[in-house]
Amino acid sequence: MAATEVNMSDGEQFFEGVEKLLEIWFTTGDGNAKTADLRKIPRHNLESLLKIVRCEIISFAKNDQIDAYVLSESSLFISKRRFILKTCGTTIPLLCLEPLLHLAEQFAGFTEVEDLFYSRKNYRRPELQVTPHKHFDQEVALLDSLFPDGAAYCLGAINRDCWFLYTLNPVPQRNRRPALPPLEPDQTLEILMTDLDPEIMSIFTREECLNATEATKKAGIDKIIPNMVIDDFLFEPCGYSMNGVTKNGHY
Ligand SMILES: C[S@@+](CC[C@H](N)C(=O)[O-])C[C@H]1O[C@@H](n2cnc3c(N)ncnc32)[C@H](O)[C@@H]1O
């Protein structure tokens, strides 16, 4: 059973599917980041960092642009200057922020955070979360203590489905080069799905599929982006995670 899976008093098993997404763009103070690279952080240090978050690496794939880890609680992507940690359950990703800033300086040569995005949907069971993730106010207080110019937002109704975001604003001011176009065009598409058809979801159980490869094929996930290298995992007794990386650096 996952460390974050909870047996409720009525015998029901509960796992918080809502994922916390932390994305950090690093830079060097002088703007000369040629040799700096987050992928220089040794694996052993990454593992210690993830222990703080309360998850672990279960698989790894890479291409020229990105190191992609499947975690016991979702995924970690590391490219030259970007760190993306996405974790579900009762993980505590914000507690790894300070140690990560030290690792980025010590091993990767990055001394500054250029931008940061922390986001998540409202939890299904907030009372099961661990401080500082019990409430968005707690998360914002921690982030504010580290970043003087952060801003917190909520999209949607705060008593229903909503999406929280913390980011370092305003971006043009931080870049100090407002007239220049961004050097690295980047788009992220995030799709959050709930209340899915249980019949289709049974694909992601050990009863229906022997392994992750079979689940990936049956679900048609291997056809979403042709030629991506898929690193997938089927949990016991149910649950599925996958990372897909393509040659051109998408993931
Ligand atoms: C890491 S989550 C899936 C994350 C995936 N990226 C997503 O967006 O759905 C794994 C799923 O497998 C289930 N699961 C079963 N055993 C697990 C284990 N030992 N550790 C983590 N999750 C487990 C959880 O209930 C959860 O729904």
The ligand as an SDF file (V2000), in Angstrom:
LIG
                    3D

 27 29  0  0  0  0  0  0  0  0999 V2000
    1.1580    8.2400   -8.7140 C   0  0  0  0  0  0  0  0  0  0  0  0
   -0.5750    8.0840   -8.8040 S   0  0  0  0  0  0  0  0  0  0  0  0
   -0.9450    8.3750  -10.5120 C   0  0  0  0  0  0  0  0  0  0  0  0
   -0.4350    9.6450  -11.0080 C   0  0  0  0  0  0  0  0  0  0  0  0
   -0.6980    9.9040  -12.4400 C   0  0  0  0  0  0  0  0  0  0  0  0
    0.3290   10.7770  -12.9200 N   0  0  0  0  0  0  0  0  0  0  0  0
   -2.0340   10.5660  -12.6340 C   0  0  0  0  0  0  0  0  0  0  0  0
   -2.0890   11.7220  -12.9500 O   0  0  0  0  0  0  0  0  0  0  0  0
   -3.0570    9.8830  -12.4890 O   0  0  0  0  0  0  0  0  0  0  0  0
   -0.6940    6.3710   -8.6910 C   0  0  0  0  0  0  0  0  0  0  0  0
   -2.0600    5.7680   -8.5340 C   0  0  0  0  0  0  0  0  0  0  0  0
   -1.8240    4.4060   -8.1940 O   0  0  0  0  0  0  0  0  0  0  0  0
   -2.4590    4.0450   -6.9770 C   0  0  0  0  0  0  0  0  0  0  0  0
   -1.4880    3.3090   -6.1890 N   0  0  0  0  0  0  0  0  0  0  0  0
   -1.6270    2.0150   -5.8230 C   0  0  0  0  0  0  0  0  0  0  0  0
   -0.5540    1.6040   -5.1510 N   0  0  0  0  0  0  0  0  0  0  0  0
    0.2710    2.6550   -5.0590 C   0  0  0  0  0  0  0  0  0  0  0  0
    1.5590    2.8450   -4.4730 C   0  0  0  0  0  0  0  0  0  0  0  0
    2.1850    1.8640   -3.8410 N   0  0  0  0  0  0  0  0  0  0  0  0
    2.0980    4.0550   -4.5350 N   0  0  0  0  0  0  0  0  0  0  0  0
    1.4690    5.0820   -5.2020 C   0  0  0  0  0  0  0  0  0  0  0  0
    0.2700    4.9500   -5.7880 N   0  0  0  0  0  0  0  0  0  0  0  0
   -0.3230    3.7570   -5.7220 C   0  0  0  0  0  0  0  0  0  0  0  0
   -2.9010    5.3130   -6.2960 C   0  0  0  0  0  0  0  0  0  0  0  0
   -4.1640    5.0910   -5.7400 O   0  0  0  0  0  0  0  0  0  0  0  0
   -2.9270    6.3310   -7.4480 C   0  0  0  0  0  0  0  0  0  0  0  0
   -4.2200    6.4410   -7.9830 O   0  0  0  0  0  0  0  0  0  0  0  0
  1  2  1  0
  2  3  1  0
  2 10  1  0
  3  4  1  0
  4  5  1  0
  5  6  1  0
  5  7  1  0
  7  8  2  0
  7  9  1  0
 10 11  1  0
 11 12  1  0
 11 26  1  0
 12 13  1  0
 13 14  1  0
 13 24  1  0
 14 15  1  0
 14 23  1  0
 15 16  2  0
 16 17  1  0
 17 18  1  0
 17 23  2  0
 18 19  1  0
 18 20  2  0
 20 21  1  0
 21 22  2  0
 22 23  1  0
 24 25  1  0
 24 26  1  0
 26 27  1  0
M  CHG  2   2   1   9  -1
M  END
$$$$
